[in-house]
């Protein structure tokens, strides 16, 4: 990246440079819809990881279920209990979203499996949806995120239905 000598810029060019930087910052969408900075202060316990949220591709067909009579916190607590029992680690958590990650040890290249559960208000309750991703070369410049929700949608639909009950996981 080229470095700009600020002393050599005319006041008009400096103003144009600052204006373009501000416009670019305003045009950039926020990282999360939770209202806070991603990965900061979103954990419900000190043992949960605080990593940046996965940048998700546009959703395709996403399995979901309507939940009535349960609080968002209770649903997310059940999800955390079930997924951590399966060996996944909490990557990020907010009031309406939780993301998990697990290293895929059988892959030839560094790969993680990630799952994102999202709650949204619905008439008379909450709508719970989930998405599953395979992340190659996580945390590097070569990182690639591929959604595989469709491949596991049958199992995911059964799991989501369990959270609609009393959380029998």
C-alpha positions as CSV (number, residue, x, y, z in Angstrom):
1,X,0.0,0.0,0.0
2,X,1.4,3.4,-0.9
3,X,2.0,5.8,1.9
4,X,0.8,9.4,1.3
5,X,2.9,12.3,2.5
6,X,0.3,14.5,4.1
7,X,2.6,17.6,4.0
8,X,2.8,17.4,0.2
9,X,-1.0,17.3,-0.3
10,X,-2.8,20.5,-1.2
11,X,-5.7,21.4,1.2
12,X,-8.2,20.5,-1.5
13,X,-6.7,17.0,-2.1
14,X,-6.5,16.4,1.7
15,X,-10.1,17.3,2.1
16,X,-11.0,15.0,-0.8
17,X,-9.0,12.1,0.8
18,X,-10.6,12.6,4.2
19,X,-14.1,12.8,2.6
20,X,-13.5,9.6,0.6
21,X,-12.4,7.7,3.7
22,X,-15.5,8.9,5.7
23,X,-17.8,7.9,2.8
24,X,-16.2,4.5,2.7
25,X,-16.7,4.1,6.4
26,X,-20.3,5.1,6.3
27,X,-21.0,2.8,3.3
28,X,-19.6,-0.3,5.1
29,X,-22.4,-2.4,6.6
30,X,-22.1,-3.2,10.4
31,X,-20.4,-6.5,11.3
32,X,-23.3,-7.7,13.4
33,X,-27.0,-6.9,14.0
34,X,-26.7,-7.3,17.8
35,X,-26.0,-3.6,18.2
36,X,-22.6,-4.1,19.7
37,X,-19.1,-4.8,18.5
38,X,-18.8,-8.4,17.4
39,X,-16.9,-10.6,19.8
40,X,-16.9,-8.0,22.5
41,X,-19.0,-8.4,25.6
42,X,-21.3,-10.9,23.9
43,X,-20.4,-14.0,25.9
44,X,-22.7,-15.3,28.6
45,X,-19.8,-16.9,30.5
46,X,-16.0,-16.2,30.6
47,X,-15.2,-19.6,29.1
48,X,-16.9,-18.8,25.8
49,X,-14.6,-17.8,22.9
50,X,-14.7,-14.2,21.7
51,X,-13.8,-14.4,18.0
52,X,-15.1,-12.3,15.1
53,X,-18.4,-13.6,13.8
54,X,-18.3,-15.6,10.6
55,X,-19.0,-13.5,7.5
56,X,-22.0,-15.4,6.1
57,X,-22.9,-15.8,2.5
58,X,-26.4,-14.9,1.4
59,X,-28.9,-17.5,2.9
60,X,-30.4,-20.2,0.7
61,X,-33.1,-22.5,2.1
62,X,-32.7,-22.4,5.8
63,X,-34.4,-24.9,8.2
64,X,-36.4,-23.1,10.9
65,X,-39.0,-23.7,13.5
66,X,-41.4,-21.5,15.5
67,X,-41.0,-21.6,19.3
68,X,-43.7,-20.5,21.7
69,X,-43.6,-20.3,25.5
70,X,-39.8,-20.2,25.8
71,X,-37.4,-17.2,26.3
72,X,-34.6,-16.6,23.9
73,X,-32.1,-17.2,26.6
74,X,-33.6,-20.6,27.5
75,X,-33.5,-21.7,23.9
76,X,-29.9,-20.5,23.4
77,X,-28.9,-22.2,26.6
78,X,-30.3,-25.5,25.4
79,X,-28.5,-25.1,22.1
80,X,-25.2,-24.4,23.8
81,X,-25.7,-27.4,26.1
82,X,-26.4,-29.7,23.2
83,X,-23.7,-28.5,20.9
84,X,-20.9,-28.3,23.5
85,X,-21.9,-31.8,24.5
86,X,-21.2,-32.8,20.9
87,X,-17.7,-31.3,21.1
88,X,-18.3,-27.9,19.5
89,X,-17.0,-24.7,21.0
90,X,-18.9,-21.5,21.4
91,X,-17.3,-19.0,19.1
92,X,-19.7,-16.0,19.6
93,X,-22.9,-15.4,21.5
94,X,-25.4,-12.6,21.7
95,X,-29.0,-12.3,22.9
96,X,-30.5,-13.7,19.7
97,X,-27.6,-15.5,18.0
98,X,-25.0,-18.2,18.9
99,X,-22.1,-19.4,16.7
100,X,-20.2,-22.6,17.2
101,X,-16.9,-24.0,15.7
102,X,-15.2,-27.3,15.6
103,X,-11.9,-28.3,13.9
104,X,-12.3,-31.0,11.3
105,X,-9.4,-33.2,12.0
106,X,-10.0,-35.5,9.0
107,X,-9.5,-32.8,6.4
108,X,-6.3,-32.5,4.4
109,X,-6.3,-28.7,4.7
110,X,-7.1,-26.7,7.8
111,X,-10.9,-26.7,8.1
112,X,-13.5,-25.8,10.6
113,X,-17.2,-26.7,10.8
114,X,-19.3,-23.8,11.9
115,X,-22.9,-23.6,12.9
116,X,-24.9,-20.4,13.5
117,X,-28.3,-20.4,15.3
118,X,-30.4,-17.3,15.0
119,X,-33.6,-16.3,16.8
120,X,-35.9,-13.7,15.4
121,X,-39.2,-12.4,16.9
122,X,-42.3,-13.9,15.3
123,X,-46.0,-13.4,16.1
124,X,-46.6,-15.2,19.3
125,X,-43.1,-16.4,19.9
126,X,-39.7,-16.8,18.3
127,X,-38.4,-18.2,15.0
128,X,-35.2,-20.3,15.3
129,X,-33.1,-21.0,12.2
130,X,-29.8,-22.5,11.7
131,X,-27.0,-22.6,9.1
132,X,-24.0,-24.8,8.7
133,X,-20.7,-23.9,7.1
134,X,-17.4,-25.4,6.1
135,X,-14.5,-22.9,6.5
136,X,-11.3,-23.7,4.8
137,X,-8.1,-22.0,6.0
138,X,-9.9,-20.3,8.9
139,X,-8.5,-17.0,10.0
140,X,-6.1,-16.6,7.1
141,X,-6.2,-14.5,3.9
142,X,-7.1,-17.8,2.0
143,X,-10.2,-18.3,4.2
144,X,-13.1,-19.7,2.2
145,X,-16.7,-20.1,3.6
146,X,-19.0,-22.6,2.0
147,X,-22.5,-23.2,3.2
148,X,-23.5,-26.8,3.6
149,X,-26.9,-26.3,5.3
150,X,-28.8,-28.1,2.5
151,X,-26.7,-31.2,2.9
152,X,-27.6,-31.6,6.6
153,X,-31.1,-30.0,6.5
154,X,-32.9,-33.2,7.5
155,X,-30.8,-33.7,10.7
156,X,-30.9,-30.0,11.4
157,X,-34.7,-29.8,11.1
158,X,-35.1,-32.7,13.7
159,X,-32.7,-30.9,16.0
160,X,-34.5,-27.6,15.7
161,X,-37.8,-29.3,16.5
162,X,-36.3,-30.5,19.8
163,X,-35.7,-26.9,20.9
164,X,-39.4,-26.0,20.4
165,X,-40.3,-28.4,23.2
166,X,-39.1,-28.1,26.7
167,X,-35.5,-28.5,25.6
168,X,-35.1,-32.2,26.1
169,X,-31.5,-32.2,25.0
